[in-house]
Amino acid sequence: MASYEDFYHVVRSIPEGRVSSYGVIARLAGLPGQARQVGYALAALPHGSDVPWHRVVNARGEVSARKGGSATEKIQRLLLENEGIVFDEHGRLDMISAAWPHIHTQSREDED
């Protein structure tokens, strides 16, 4: 069984300017289908953590609602934009160009 630290290890591997989905992080940590657990792990991070939590988005390429509300979502978006991620008018980023690992390695079970 993967621990939060297993998720954090995977998230630390996401390069600057790239993103991954909760489902992909779960799969890479050995828990396919446990995207929600990734969300819980990221929500449990202490302030100032070295884990780049902002690089994890939902499978639609959107910033997901978090504890802390819209302020946290705005911070995440700003951090991603500062890394060169571009959002469209609907608040989505292009998962084909921004996803890590490349989108062709992801599957349907990686949804959110």
N, C-alpha and C positions, 0 to 999 in steps of 0.2 A: 504494500500500500504506500502510495506516495505521501509525502508530508508537505507542508507549506514550503519548507526549504527546497524541496524538489522543484516546485513551481517557480520559486524565486531564482533558482539556478538557471532555468530555461529562460525566464524573462531577462535576466542579466545578459543573456546571449544575443538578444535582439539588438542589431546595430543601430546607431544613430541614424535617423531619417527613414527608418523602416518601422513597421508595426506587425503585430500578430493578433490573432483572435483568441478569445478565451478557450475555445475548443481545441485549437492547435496546441496551445500551451499544455492543456490537459493531456492530449495525446502524446506529445513529446516527453511529458513527465511520467508516462506509463499508466495514465488513467483516462483512456478514451471515453468520451461521453460525460465527463465530469467538469464541464465548463463552469458550472455554478460554483464548484469548489475553488476554482481559480479566482473567481470574483471575491469569494470570502477571504481567500489568502491575501489578495491585494488590499482589501479593505482593512485587514488586520495589521498592515505595515505601520510601523511607528513613523511619526513625522521626521523628515530628514533621512529616511532610509536611502541606501545606495541602489535599491531595486528600481529600475526605470518603469514604474507602473503605468506611466502615461503612454507607453508604447503598446498597450493592450487595448484593443477596441472590439466591438462586437463583429460578427461575421458579415454584417451589412456594411462595414466600414464606418460605423458611427460611434461616437463617444457615448457610452452607456451611462444612465443615471447612477449616481453614487450617493453614499452617505455623505452629507455635506452639501447636497443639492447642487444647484446651478453654478455656484461659485467654483466648486471642484471641477465641474464639467468645463467651465471656461478656462480654468487653469490648465487642464489637460489639453484642450484645444490649442491654447497659446504655446505650451511647451512643444507640441507637435509642429505647429507652424514655425516655431523658431528653429526646428530641425529640418525645415524644408517641405513638410507635408502640406499639401494643398487640399482644402475642402471645397466642395461645390456649393451651390446655392441652397441645397437641401441639408447641408451639414455632414455630407458623406465624403470620404476620401476614396481614391481609386485603389482598391485592394489588389488589383492586378499588378500595378506598378510599385505599390508600397509594401506589399505583404512579405513577411519573412517567416519561414522559408517561402520561396516562390509559390504563388497560388496553385500551380499545377501539382504540388505535393499535398494539397489539402483535399479533404473529402467532405461529403455531406454530413458526416457525424461531427464535423468540426463546427457546426452551427453554434453560435454564441457559446 
